[in-house]
Every structure is written in C-alpha cells, then in structure tokens.
Amino acid sequence: MEKAIIAKDIVKKYKLYNGPKERLLDLIIPRSYGEDFYALSGVEFEADKGDIIGFVGVNGSGKSTLSNIIAGIVPMTSGELIINGQVALIAISSGLKEDLTGRDNIELKLLMLGFNKHEIKEREPDIIEFSELEKFIDQPVKSYSSGMKSRLGFAISVNVDPDILIIDEALSVGDKAFAEKSFNKMREFKEMGKTMIFVSHSIKQMKKFCEKIVWLEYGMVKDFGTVDEVLPKYEAFLKEWKKMPKPERKVYRQKALDHRKNTPIV
C-alpha cells in the first residue's frame, strides 16, 4: 500500500535558558549554555494512504510538536520525514494573523498555498459559509473567541482539499453542532481515501473516528497499533495516572526521561 507519511527517528531538541543573558552568551561564546530539552526523541511510525491515525498522550508528550513537524511548521532537529501529498493543519488559531480580518486571512492562506485570485474568489464563499462566521468575517481575528478561530481554521483547511489533514484539538472548542458538522466533513474525506491525523484528549472521539493510534509518552512512541490494540492499554494507564498524586507523577515522568537518556539520540 502507498505510504502517505514515513517518520524515522524524528528528534526535536530545544534549548532551555535561565534568562536572556544565558541565551545571548550561548550565541556568542563557544561554551554551551542552557539545558537541552528533547520534545521528541527517536519517534518512528508510518501512515498508509487513507489511514486515520490518532495521537494520544498526557500533556507534554509531544503530540502537537510532532503534528507541527509533519505539517512543515516546525523543523525537526534530526531524522527522516517523507510526506507524499499536501498537508493541512487545523489547530486553534494556527497560522491566523491576529490583526487581519477573517476574510483577509482566507485570502492570505490561499495565496500562500499557491491559489490565484480567481481560485480564491471561487472558494471564499464556501469557506465563509462553512465557518458560520457571517458578519464577523470582516472583523479582526484578535476579536474572535477560540471557537471562532477554530471554525475559521477548519473551514479554510478542509476547503483547500488537502491530501493529508491534521486536526490538533481543533474540535475541543466551540459548539457541538459545528463539531458534528466538522466530523461529517472528515467522514467525507475518509470516504475519499484521504489520510488524517487526529490529536485529541477525547477517547470517545478517538474510538468514533480513528483506525490506528500512536501513543506518545514524553517524546517517545510508547505504542503504535490499531485502536483495539492500543486504546484499552492507554485507557488503563489514564485511570492510574489520574489517581496518582503529583509526587508520584513526577517520579513516573523522571523514570520515562531516564529511559530516554539511555536511548541513543543522533
């Protein structure tokens, strides 16, 4: 089967500094300042064309970082990433310019994706109608609620007809009616054989929509398989995680990070 995404040994490293002085010194002095922080460490998975894959994991596990790398928004530090097709990322306010109006953001986004003025004028009414923003479409995006931003981002992304669609918590805000409308659109994409990545804390949504699951834990892949294989294990883990007091969570996290340190990183 044709591969839509091939991720091999993906690493994303950031530098954490104690202040602006340390950041400046790290730029001008050979000695290394700051602490290395690995948001992702050796992440590997493959998506076949038409796969619907869910990313799960507690906060800080690297789900959004990996989504942004696949979408080409954030560069990886090392590894290999093969993408076959155009990618659209839907996240709350992702890629939206706060000082521009909703309409201006539609035009700018489509221009950046290579659409000409005639194609933009053709698609604009459908995008505005889907977003349900009506008179707010000509107001600055900085005046929008989180739900309105999400609706605009979703409307733009699904109407550019991408090959790979990434939805990062975009359906966690806003009203239920729009969320259901969005799911219906995603089902259409599924029937068309498009590849989708779905990032959500909602197990119910994962069961409803996804076929495979990537379980991320502090930047590493803990498990990858079908929904029936992975989600029961993740649900069992979540029950235990929610019972853990903060000190125990810190110990668990440290053990995971210690394991990661013992894993070779390129």
N, C-alpha and C positions, 0 to 999 in steps of 0.2 A: 504493500500500500504506500502511496506517495506521502512523504513526510512534509508537514507544514512547519514544524519547529523542531530543531535539534539543538539542545543545550548540553555542552560538555565542559565540565569542571569550571563553572562560572564562579568567579571571585569578584567581590566588590569590597574594596578597602577604603575607609575614611580615616582621616587624622583627627583626633580629639585634642584640643588645646585648652590650657588653663586660662587663657586670655589672649587678647590681640597681640601683646608683646611676644608671646611664645610663637604665635602664628607667623609674625614678621621675621623673627630670628630663624625659623625653620626655612624661610625662603632665601635668606642671605648668608647663612653660615652653614658650612658642610656638616657640622654635627647635627644629628637628628633630634628635633624637638617634637613634643606631642606624643600621644599614645595611639598606636594602630588599633583601629576597630574594624572588624570584619562583619559587614552586614550580610554578606553571602560568602560561603566557603565550600567550594567544590560541588556546586549544585549541578545535577545532571537529570535530564528527562527528555523524552521525545513525545511529540504530538503528531498523530496521523491526520491527514486532511479529513475534516469533518468531526474530529474529536471535540467533546465538550468536557473540559478539564476544570476542576475546582481546586483552588489553592486554599488550604486551611492551616491554622496555627495560631497560637496565642499572640498577643501584641508583642511586636519586636522580633518576630520570627523571620522577617524578610519578604513577606508576600508582596507588598507594594513596591519594594526595591526591585524584585525580580520582574514584576509587571512592567515597571518603567524601563528596565533594560530591554525587555522583549519589544517594547513599543519604540525603542530608539530614543527615549527622552533622557535617560541616564546612561553614561558609558560604563562598561564593565572594566574592572582592573585587569583581569586576565581571563582566559578561557576561550571557548569557541561557540559562536551562536550562528546558526543557519536559519534564516527566515525565508520561506517561499510564499510570497504574496504581500499585499499591502495590509498594514496593521493600523487599527484604530483603537485608541484607549479612551474608555469612558470612566472618568473619576470625577469626584465633586470639584468643580471649577478648574479641572485640568486643562491647561492651555488657553484659558479665557483671560482676556485683558480687561482688568477691572475698570479702567477709565473709559473704555469703549462701550457703546450700546450693544444690546444683543444682536441687532441686525449687522452692525459693523463687525462683530466677532464672527458671525456666519460668513461674511464676505472674506474676511482676513483668513480664516481657517481654510476655506475652499481655495483661495488663491495660493496658499502655502502648499496645498495638496495638488496643485497643477491644473485646476479648473480655470477655464477662460470666463470672461464676463458674461457671455451668453449662457454658458452652462450654469453659472452661479444664479442668474436671474430665473432660470428654469427650475432649479432645485430649492431656491429660497422660500417660496410659498409653502411647499411641502414640509420643510424644516420648521417653519414658524407654526404651521397648523399642528404638527406632531407635538411641539413643545408646549402648546396651550398657553403661551405667554401673552398672546393678544396685544393689548395696548402697552404692555411692559417691554415689548421687543425693542422699542426705541428709547428706553431708559438705560442709564449706565449700569453695567453688570455689578458694580460695587454696591448698588442699592438692592440687589437681589437677595433673597433668602437662600439658604443652602439647597433647599428643594428646587428652587427655580434655576439655580446654576446647574444642578444635576440634570434637570429636564432639558435645558438648552444643550448641554454637552452630549446627552444621549441622542437628542434629535439630530444634531449635526453628524455625529459618528455613524448612526445607522443609515442615514440618507446619502453617505458617500460610497456606500456599497463596498465595504472592506472585505478582504479575504479572511482576515483574522481579526476577531473582535475581543477586546479585553475589557471586562466590566469590573472595576475595582470599587466595591462598596457603594456604587452609584445608586443602587436601588434601596439603600438603607435609609434614605431621607425622602421626604415628600409624601404624597397621599397614596393610599392603597390602589385607587383606581388607575393612577398613572403607572404604578409599579406593575399592575396586571397587564396594562396596555404594552408596557415595555417587554414583559415576558412573552406576550403574544408575538411581538416583533422578533424576539430572539428565537421563538419556535419556528418562525418563517425562515430565519437564517439557517436554523438547524436542518430544516427540510431541504434547503438549497445546498446543503453539504459544506457550509462554512465552518471554520474552526473557531472555537470560542474558549476563552479562559475566564472563569468566574471567581472573583475574590469576595468572600462574604463570611461573616461570623454566624450566619443563619444556617444551621444544619438542615432545617426544613427546606430552605431554598436549594441547598446542595442536592438533597435527595430528589427533589422535584425536577431538577434540570440537568445535573451533571451525570457523566458516564464514568469518568476516571477522577482520581483525587491525588494531588501532590500535597503531602503533609510536611510542612516546613517547621523546623524547630531550631531557633537561634541561628539561622543562616545555613542550615544543612537540611538535606532531604532525609527525613526520618522514615518515610514510607511512600510508595507510589504504586498504585494499582487501581482496580475497579472500585466503584462506590461501595459495593457489597463487601469487598475485602478490607478497605481502609477505614471507612467511616465508623463502623462499630468499634474499632480499636481507638479511634480518635475520640468518639463519644465517651468511652470508658475512661480515657485519660482525662477528659474535661471534667467529669464528675469528681475525680480525685483532685484535680487541680483546684477546683472551686472550693473544696474542703480545706485545702492547705492554708495555714496561716502564713503571713508574709515571710517570717524567718525560714520556713520550710521551702517556700517558693524560691528564695534566694539560694538555698543550698542546692535545690534541683537545677536551677539555672547555672550555678557555678560548675556543677558536675558536667553539664552539657558543654559548657565552654571549655572545661579542662579536656574533655574528649576531643573537642575541635582542635585544641592546641596540639594534641598528639597526632592529628591528621595532617600529612604533608600538604602545604599550600605552595603553589607555584608563584 
